[in-house]
Amino acid sequence: MYKERFDRKAKTISFTICSASTHMMEILLHKEGLLDPGAGLKHEWFKSKKISEKLDFDFPKKEKILNLLKLIQEKRNDLCYGSPRTEEEILEFINKFNELKEIMESFGVRNEE
């Protein structure tokens, strides 16, 4: 029973983190004027090596941000659709998100309550 609930929570966490990461990236690019108004990003783009072609402009910490987004996207699929994962793997996934969130906050992308 515990493993089943833990697995469902891992799926919820991974969907939520992936969505939040993509939205933070959109906000940053809109804020910097690098993404056309009304344009959006698809989360699956970030696991592709061609993401640099889609985002063919520079912005601060581009390589680090894209690397974190790639790691988050790859792990998302494992957590959502793969076999159950350990608590350590899920915490590592959350830590990657927190690292991305810190970078985004340094550029003024914040959750305003």
JOBEL-V586112 format. One record per helix or strand of 2 or more residues. SS is the DSSP state (2 for helix, 1 for strand). FROM is the first residue (numbers start at 1). LEN is the number of residues. If there is no record, write none. Layout:
ss: (SS/SS)
from: (FROM/FROM)
len: (LEN/LEN)
This chain:
ss: (2/2/2/2/2)
from: (2/43/51/62/87)
len: (30/5/4/20/20)
